[in-house]
Amino acid sequence: MKLSGNTVFITGGTSGIGRGLAEAFHKRGNRVIVAGRRQALLDEIARQNPGIDTVELDIGDAAQIRAVAAQLIERYPALNVVINNAGIMPFDDAGGPLDDEQAVRLVDTNLLGPVRVSAAFVEHLKRQPEACIVNNSSVLAYVPLAATALYSATKAAIHSYTLSQRFVLHNTSVRVLEIAPPWVDTDLVHKSGDPRAMPLDAFIAETMTLLESATTEIVVEAAKPMRDNAGPNEHAFVDQFNQFVADNPIPGA
Ligand SMILES: NC(=O)c1ccc[n+]([C@@H]2O[C@H](COP(=O)([O-])OP(=O)(O)OC[C@H]3O[C@@H](n4cnc5c(N)ncnc54)[C@H](OP(=O)(O)O)[C@@H]3O)[C@@H](O)[C@H]2O)c1
């Protein structure tokens, strides 16, 4: 995708990867609209990045998504990039009782959220000469972390949905990209400086470089071994990975 001259709407832009991408696009000469629930952070971003616009949005709320999309399409007729980034990563126990409320919130946020946001913008995007939907999945779409089983499953679902979206939109002006990050040091779980996590700045820099020529996926170097795992022989890698994490726990988990 071209990296300047776009009007970019990004969900979950109040922190971490979303904020990093929003600021990177802003610096490269794009109009950027950041969404999130935490108004204080939205205000801080607008203050620190003159020109970035913000909108309060809970992507777990279907009616709010439709209302915000209609409002933004009217205010920004040239809006041509939608980045589905917002997400949560609660821990769970696939071998024990289910926290039903948490499970529903997770699916609403990580799966139905991006699906609803895409649907709310897609007809508008098709009318743009060049448009893009970018879905943020995870390497855990390819190698599930057993301690976040449903999170990993929502990300596998987003990967699958992205493949379908890309196919059905291939004769339109809308390209569909997937970013599959490795572990990046953000507050998603607990920002800790753990050396196994990729520093946010390095992740954003490599991602922006890859975005320029990407036609399908953005997989930074550090994420490649996990992305490449999927296939008939994936089981041993998945077991090894989960045993390693069990033996070397993630801080804050
Ligand atoms: N960090 C990693 O290791 C990693 C790896 C792979 C994939 N990812 C994916 O990257 C994305 C961003 O995560 P991050 O690491 O940057 O974590 P983060 O700093 O916690 O950011 C998550 C963002 O999602 C927003 N969000 C959460 N629930 C929301 C809701 N109901 N409505 C609207 N916004 C909501 C949060 O904003 P508010 O709280 O203000 O609403 C926040 O801006 C997620 O989809 C995550 O799954 C992260």
The ligand as a Gaussian input file, in Angstrom:
#p B3LYP/6-31G(d) Opt

LIG

0 1
 N        1.585000      -7.093000      21.781000
 C        1.677000      -8.278000      21.235000
 O        2.524000      -9.104000      21.604000
 C        0.751000      -8.663000      20.114000
 C        1.081000      -9.786000      19.349000
 C        0.220000     -10.167000      18.330000
 C       -0.916000      -9.451000      18.069000
 N       -1.208000      -8.348000      18.831000
 C       -2.445000      -7.650000      18.536000
 O       -2.184000      -6.275000      18.370000
 C       -3.361000      -5.520000      18.697000
 C       -2.978000      -4.367000      19.582000
 O       -2.495000      -4.865000      20.813000
 P       -1.309000      -4.171000      21.642000
 O       -0.280000      -5.178000      21.835000
 O       -0.975000      -2.883000      21.032000
 O       -2.016000      -4.002000      23.074000
 P       -2.602000      -2.738000      23.827000
 O       -1.543000      -1.706000      24.029000
 O       -3.291000      -3.281000      25.027000
 O       -3.658000      -2.142000      22.815000
 C       -4.934000      -2.668000      22.670000
 C       -5.804000      -1.582000      22.086000
 O       -7.097000      -2.138000      21.843000
 C       -8.066000      -1.234000      22.337000
 N       -9.270000      -1.939000      22.742000
 C       -9.387000      -3.022000      23.546000
 N      -10.680000      -3.350000      23.695000
 C      -11.398000      -2.448000      22.976000
 C      -12.771000      -2.245000      22.738000
 N      -13.718000      -3.020000      23.287000
 N      -13.142000      -1.222000      21.957000
 C      -12.222000      -0.406000      21.400000
 N      -10.899000      -0.531000      21.591000
 C      -10.502000      -1.547000      22.374000
 C       -7.404000      -0.505000      23.490000
 O       -7.948000       0.781000      23.625000
 P       -8.961000       1.239000      24.790000
 O       -8.628000       0.448000      26.008000
 O       -8.708000       2.711000      24.910000
 O      -10.299000       0.945000      24.227000
 C       -5.967000      -0.395000      23.011000
 O       -5.793000       0.768000      22.266000
 C       -4.334000      -6.526000      19.328000
 O       -5.302000      -6.925000      18.380000
 C       -3.450000      -7.680000      19.678000
 O       -4.160000      -8.893000      19.718000
 C       -0.390000      -7.940000      19.826000

